[in-house]
Amino acid sequence: MVVPAATVIDSNATLTSMPQVIDQVAVARLYGEPLFALPQDLYIPPDALEVFLEAFEGPLDLLLYLIRKQNFNILDIPMAGLTRQYLSYVEEIRHHNLELAAEYLLMAAMLIEIKSRMLLPPKSVPEGQEADDPRAELVRRLLEYEQMKLAAARINQLPQLGRDFLRAQVYVEQSLQPRFADVNIAELQEAWASILKRASLIQRHKITREELSVREHMSMVLKALQGQRFVEFERLFQPEKGAAVLVVTFIALLELAKETLIEITQAEAFAPIYVRLAYTPS
């Protein structure tokens, strides 16, 4: 059995050769075909490692990957090993993309600070209390980030519109002539009752001025007395024409009596009242 040699890719993309065949096992597959030897002109771009770092969503994502990959206990993180691996990844990108590495460098400074604090003797604390762990804040942030990441992964597994399914759309050709809904008798009655109810709430009163002539009613009284010996007082009034006509007729009688054109007589108390034309000697 031939022991395979390690392949090393440095920042200048140099490639150390490997054995051509390892127990007849292909080192790779290209378009489904086994590849038993690496091409001599294989070119790896200088920024190849940037793709690996950019795959992480931030420093916490990278730390969580390193911890899970090495099976570290997240509640008891070996800061020396974790810091060394983390710095090795950040060092590769620092020379190529400083803007991307800035956030990772900030986390690196935090890891170095935690590592330094762990090397110092613990502070004395009252009996019965535990000393503060410099890693506590980092562990808390990692646990919260992992919870959010798992929750996001579960949400991403749910069916999504446009990715897992499409909304069904059906085109129904409608007639150009509109079709109106049928109306029954009960609905018409209800609509008419609603109109009457609104009309009763909105009422308008029109006030007009009725002009009545006293002289005209005086002539009417004289005409009614023509050829009559006596006419009962009540028969000279027309109640069906309203109170205004009654008042004007009464005023007309008073004017005729004032001008001595008529006589108003009564035989005795509480007897009927009669009206007649005034007697004029010939």
SEPATOR-91451 format. One record per residue (C-alpha): x, y, z. Coordinates in Angstrom, 1 decimal. Example, Ala and Ser with C-alpha at 12.3 -4.5 7.8 and 13.67 -1.06 7.14 Angstrom:
# residues 2
<x 12.3 | y -4.5 | z 7.8>
<x 13.7 | y -1.1 | z 7.1>
//
This chain:
# residues 282
<x 0.0 | y 0.0 | z 0.0>
<x 1.3 | y 3.4 | z -0.9>
<x 0.9 | y 6.1 | z 1.7>
<x -0.4 | y 9.3 | z 0.1>
<x 1.6 | y 12.4 | z 0.5>
<x -0.1 | y 15.6 | z 1.7>
<x -1.1 | y 18.3 | z -0.7>
<x -0.2 | y 21.8 | z 0.5>
<x -1.6 | y 25.0 | z -1.0>
<x 0.2 | y 28.2 | z 0.1>
<x -0.7 | y 31.8 | z -0.6>
<x 1.2 | y 31.7 | z -3.9>
<x -0.9 | y 28.6 | z -5.0>
<x 2.1 | y 26.2 | z -5.3>
<x 1.1 | y 22.6 | z -5.5>
<x 3.1 | y 19.6 | z -4.2>
<x 2.6 | y 16.5 | z -6.3>
<x 0.7 | y 13.3 | z -5.1>
<x 1.1 | y 9.7 | z -6.2>
<x -0.6 | y 9.0 | z -9.4>
<x -2.8 | y 6.1 | z -8.1>
<x -3.7 | y 5.2 | z -4.5>
<x -4.8 | y 1.6 | z -4.5>
<x -6.6 | y 2.1 | z -7.7>
<x -8.8 | y 4.7 | z -6.0>
<x -9.5 | y 7.9 | z -7.9>
<x -8.3 | y 11.1 | z -6.2>
<x -11.3 | y 13.0 | z -7.7>
<x -14.1 | y 12.8 | z -10.3>
<x -14.4 | y 15.1 | z -13.2>
<x -17.8 | y 15.1 | z -14.9>
<x -18.4 | y 11.7 | z -13.4>
<x -15.2 | y 10.2 | z -14.7>
<x -12.5 | y 9.0 | z -12.2>
<x -9.3 | y 11.1 | z -12.1>
<x -6.3 | y 9.1 | z -10.9>
<x -3.7 | y 11.9 | z -11.4>
<x -3.8 | y 15.6 | z -10.8>
<x -3.2 | y 17.8 | z -13.9>
<x 0.3 | y 19.3 | z -14.0>
<x -1.1 | y 22.7 | z -15.1>
<x -3.7 | y 22.9 | z -12.3>
<x -4.0 | y 26.5 | z -11.4>
<x -5.5 | y 27.6 | z -8.0>
<x -6.2 | y 31.3 | z -7.8>
<x -4.5 | y 33.3 | z -5.1>
<x -7.8 | y 34.3 | z -3.5>
<x -9.1 | y 30.7 | z -3.2>
<x -9.1 | y 30.8 | z 0.6>
<x -11.3 | y 33.9 | z 0.5>
<x -14.2 | y 31.8 | z -0.7>
<x -13.9 | y 29.6 | z 2.3>
<x -13.9 | y 32.5 | z 4.8>
<x -16.7 | y 34.3 | z 3.0>
<x -18.9 | y 31.2 | z 3.4>
<x -19.2 | y 32.0 | z 7.1>
<x -21.7 | y 34.6 | z 8.2>
<x -19.4 | y 36.2 | z 10.7>
<x -16.8 | y 35.5 | z 13.4>
<x -19.3 | y 33.7 | z 15.6>
<x -20.2 | y 31.4 | z 12.7>
<x -16.5 | y 30.6 | z 12.2>
<x -15.9 | y 30.0 | z 15.9>
<x -18.9 | y 27.7 | z 16.1>
<x -17.7 | y 25.7 | z 13.1>
<x -14.2 | y 25.3 | z 14.7>
<x -15.7 | y 24.2 | z 18.0>
<x -18.1 | y 21.6 | z 16.5>
<x -15.5 | y 20.4 | z 14.0>
<x -13.0 | y 19.6 | z 16.9>
<x -15.8 | y 18.3 | z 19.2>
<x -14.9 | y 20.9 | z 21.8>
<x -17.2 | y 21.3 | z 24.8>
<x -18.8 | y 24.6 | z 24.3>
<x -19.1 | y 25.1 | z 28.1>
<x -15.4 | y 24.4 | z 28.6>
<x -13.6 | y 25.8 | z 25.5>
<x -9.8 | y 25.2 | z 25.2>
<x -9.0 | y 28.8 | z 24.4>
<x -5.4 | y 28.1 | z 23.3>
<x -6.3 | y 25.6 | z 20.5>
<x -9.4 | y 27.6 | z 19.4>
<x -7.5 | y 30.8 | z 19.2>
<x -4.7 | y 29.3 | z 17.2>
<x -7.0 | y 27.7 | z 14.6>
<x -9.0 | y 30.9 | z 14.4>
<x -6.0 | y 33.1 | z 13.8>
<x -4.7 | y 30.7 | z 11.1>
<x -7.9 | y 31.3 | z 9.1>
<x -8.0 | y 35.0 | z 9.6>
<x -4.3 | y 35.3 | z 8.6>
<x -5.1 | y 33.9 | z 5.2>
<x -7.6 | y 36.6 | z 4.4>
<x -6.0 | y 39.5 | z 6.1>
<x -3.6 | y 40.1 | z 3.2>
<x -6.3 | y 40.0 | z 0.5>
<x -9.4 | y 41.6 | z 1.9>
<x -8.8 | y 43.8 | z 4.8>
<x -12.4 | y 45.1 | z 4.9>
<x -13.7 | y 41.5 | z 5.2>
<x -11.1 | y 40.6 | z 7.8>
<x -11.8 | y 43.7 | z 10.1>
<x -14.7 | y 42.0 | z 11.8>
<x -12.8 | y 38.8 | z 12.2>
<x -9.8 | y 40.6 | z 13.7>
<x -12.0 | y 42.2 | z 16.3>
<x -13.1 | y 38.7 | z 17.4>
<x -9.4 | y 37.6 | z 17.4>
<x -8.6 | y 40.4 | z 19.8>
<x -11.4 | y 39.2 | z 22.1>
<x -10.1 | y 35.6 | z 22.0>
<x -6.6 | y 36.8 | z 22.8>
<x -7.9 | y 38.8 | z 25.7>
<x -9.8 | y 35.9 | z 27.1>
<x -6.8 | y 33.6 | z 26.7>
<x -4.6 | y 36.2 | z 28.6>
<x -7.1 | y 36.5 | z 31.4>
<x -7.2 | y 32.8 | z 31.9>
<x -3.4 | y 32.7 | z 32.3>
<x -3.7 | y 35.2 | z 35.2>
<x -4.5 | y 34.0 | z 38.8>
<x -8.2 | y 34.1 | z 39.6>
<x -9.5 | y 37.0 | z 41.7>
<x -10.3 | y 36.2 | z 45.3>
<x -14.0 | y 35.9 | z 45.8>
<x -16.1 | y 35.5 | z 49.0>
<x -16.5 | y 31.9 | z 50.3>
<x -19.4 | y 30.1 | z 48.7>
<x -19.1 | y 32.0 | z 45.4>
<x -17.5 | y 30.9 | z 42.2>
<x -15.0 | y 33.1 | z 40.3>
<x -16.1 | y 34.7 | z 37.1>
<x -15.1 | y 32.7 | z 34.0>
<x -13.6 | y 34.9 | z 31.3>
<x -15.2 | y 32.7 | z 28.7>
<x -18.8 | y 33.1 | z 30.0>
<x -19.7 | y 36.0 | z 27.7>
<x -18.3 | y 34.3 | z 24.7>
<x -20.1 | y 31.0 | z 25.6>
<x -23.4 | y 32.9 | z 26.0>
<x -23.0 | y 34.6 | z 22.6>
<x -22.1 | y 31.3 | z 20.9>
<x -25.1 | y 29.5 | z 22.4>
<x -27.5 | y 32.2 | z 21.4>
<x -26.1 | y 32.4 | z 17.9>
<x -26.4 | y 28.6 | z 17.6>
<x -30.0 | y 28.7 | z 18.6>
<x -30.8 | y 31.4 | z 16.1>
<x -28.9 | y 29.5 | z 13.4>
<x -30.8 | y 26.3 | z 14.1>
<x -34.1 | y 28.2 | z 14.1>
<x -33.3 | y 29.8 | z 10.8>
<x -32.4 | y 26.4 | z 9.3>
<x -35.8 | y 25.0 | z 10.4>
<x -37.6 | y 28.0 | z 8.9>
<x -35.6 | y 27.6 | z 5.7>
<x -36.8 | y 23.9 | z 5.4>
<x -40.4 | y 25.1 | z 5.3>
<x -42.0 | y 25.3 | z 1.9>
<x -41.5 | y 28.7 | z 0.3>
<x -43.5 | y 30.3 | z -2.4>
<x -41.3 | y 30.6 | z -5.5>
<x -38.7 | y 28.1 | z -4.3>
<x -40.6 | y 25.0 | z -3.5>
<x -44.0 | y 25.7 | z -5.0>
<x -45.8 | y 28.2 | z -7.3>
<x -49.1 | y 29.8 | z -6.9>
<x -51.6 | y 28.4 | z -9.3>
<x -53.0 | y 30.9 | z -11.7>
<x -56.0 | y 30.2 | z -14.0>
<x -57.3 | y 32.5 | z -16.6>
<x -61.0 | y 32.5 | z -17.1>
<x -62.3 | y 34.2 | z -20.1>
<x -65.4 | y 36.1 | z -19.2>
<x -68.2 | y 37.3 | z -21.5>
<x -68.1 | y 41.0 | z -22.6>
<x -71.7 | y 41.4 | z -21.6>
<x -72.0 | y 42.0 | z -17.9>
<x -74.2 | y 39.7 | z -15.9>
<x -76.1 | y 41.3 | z -13.1>
<x -77.3 | y 39.5 | z -10.0>
<x -80.9 | y 38.6 | z -9.7>
<x -83.1 | y 40.6 | z -7.3>
<x -86.2 | y 39.1 | z -5.6>
<x -89.3 | y 40.8 | z -4.4>
<x -88.3 | y 40.8 | z -0.7>
<x -85.1 | y 42.7 | z -1.5>
<x -87.1 | y 45.3 | z -3.5>
<x -89.5 | y 45.7 | z -0.6>
<x -86.6 | y 46.1 | z 1.8>
<x -85.0 | y 48.7 | z -0.4>
<x -88.2 | y 50.7 | z -0.8>
<x -88.8 | y 50.6 | z 3.0>
<x -85.3 | y 52.0 | z 3.5>
<x -85.9 | y 54.9 | z 1.1>
<x -89.2 | y 55.8 | z 2.9>
<x -87.4 | y 55.7 | z 6.2>
<x -84.7 | y 58.1 | z 5.0>
<x -87.3 | y 60.4 | z 3.4>
<x -89.2 | y 60.6 | z 6.8>
<x -86.0 | y 61.8 | z 8.4>
<x -85.4 | y 64.5 | z 5.9>
<x -88.5 | y 66.7 | z 5.7>
<x -88.7 | y 70.2 | z 4.3>
<x -91.4 | y 72.7 | z 5.3>
<x -92.3 | y 75.3 | z 2.7>
<x -93.8 | y 78.5 | z 4.1>
<x -95.7 | y 80.7 | z 1.7>
<x -97.4 | y 84.0 | z 2.2>
<x -101.1 | y 83.9 | z 1.4>
<x -102.5 | y 87.3 | z 0.6>
<x -106.2 | y 87.7 | z 1.5>
<x -108.1 | y 90.9 | z 0.7>
<x -110.6 | y 92.2 | z 3.3>
<x -112.4 | y 94.3 | z 0.6>
<x -112.8 | y 91.2 | z -1.5>
<x -114.4 | y 89.3 | z 1.4>
<x -116.6 | y 92.4 | z 2.2>
<x -118.0 | y 92.1 | z -1.4>
<x -118.5 | y 88.4 | z -0.9>
<x -120.5 | y 89.0 | z 2.3>
<x -122.7 | y 91.6 | z 0.6>
<x -123.3 | y 89.3 | z -2.3>
<x -124.3 | y 86.5 | z 0.1>
<x -126.9 | y 88.9 | z 1.7>
<x -128.4 | y 90.0 | z -1.6>
<x -132.0 | y 89.0 | z -1.8>
<x -132.0 | y 87.5 | z 1.7>
<x -134.1 | y 88.9 | z 4.5>
<x -131.9 | y 87.4 | z 7.3>
<x -128.8 | y 85.2 | z 7.1>
<x -127.5 | y 83.3 | z 10.1>
<x -124.1 | y 84.6 | z 11.3>
<x -122.5 | y 81.2 | z 11.1>
<x -123.6 | y 80.6 | z 7.5>
<x -121.4 | y 83.4 | z 6.3>
<x -118.2 | y 81.5 | z 7.2>
<x -116.4 | y 78.7 | z 5.3>
<x -114.4 | y 76.6 | z 7.8>
<x -113.1 | y 74.2 | z 5.1>
<x -111.0 | y 77.1 | z 3.7>
<x -108.9 | y 77.4 | z 6.9>
<x -108.5 | y 79.7 | z 9.8>
<x -107.0 | y 82.5 | z 7.8>
<x -110.1 | y 82.8 | z 5.7>
<x -112.3 | y 82.7 | z 8.8>
<x -110.4 | y 85.6 | z 10.3>
<x -110.6 | y 87.8 | z 7.2>
<x -114.3 | y 87.1 | z 6.8>
<x -114.9 | y 88.2 | z 10.4>
<x -112.9 | y 91.4 | z 9.9>
<x -114.9 | y 92.0 | z 6.7>
<x -118.2 | y 91.7 | z 8.8>
<x -116.8 | y 94.2 | z 11.3>
<x -115.9 | y 96.6 | z 8.5>
<x -119.3 | y 96.4 | z 7.0>
<x -121.0 | y 96.9 | z 10.3>
<x -118.7 | y 99.9 | z 10.9>
<x -119.7 | y 101.4 | z 7.6>
<x -123.4 | y 100.7 | z 8.4>
<x -123.8 | y 98.5 | z 5.3>
<x -125.1 | y 95.6 | z 7.3>
<x -127.0 | y 95.0 | z 10.6>
<x -126.2 | y 92.3 | z 13.1>
<x -129.2 | y 91.5 | z 15.3>
<x -130.2 | y 89.1 | z 18.1>
<x -133.7 | y 88.7 | z 19.4>
<x -132.6 | y 87.8 | z 23.0>
<x -129.7 | y 86.5 | z 25.0>
<x -128.2 | y 83.3 | z 23.7>
<x -130.5 | y 83.4 | z 20.7>
<x -129.1 | y 82.9 | z 17.1>
<x -127.3 | y 85.9 | z 15.6>
<x -128.6 | y 87.1 | z 12.2>
<x -127.1 | y 89.4 | z 9.6>
<x -128.9 | y 91.5 | z 7.0>
<x -128.3 | y 94.3 | z 4.7>
<x -128.9 | y 97.7 | z 6.3>
<x -132.2 | y 99.3 | z 5.6>
<x -132.0 | y 102.3 | z 3.3>
<x -135.1 | y 104.4 | z 2.9>
<x -136.0 | y 105.2 | z -0.7>
//
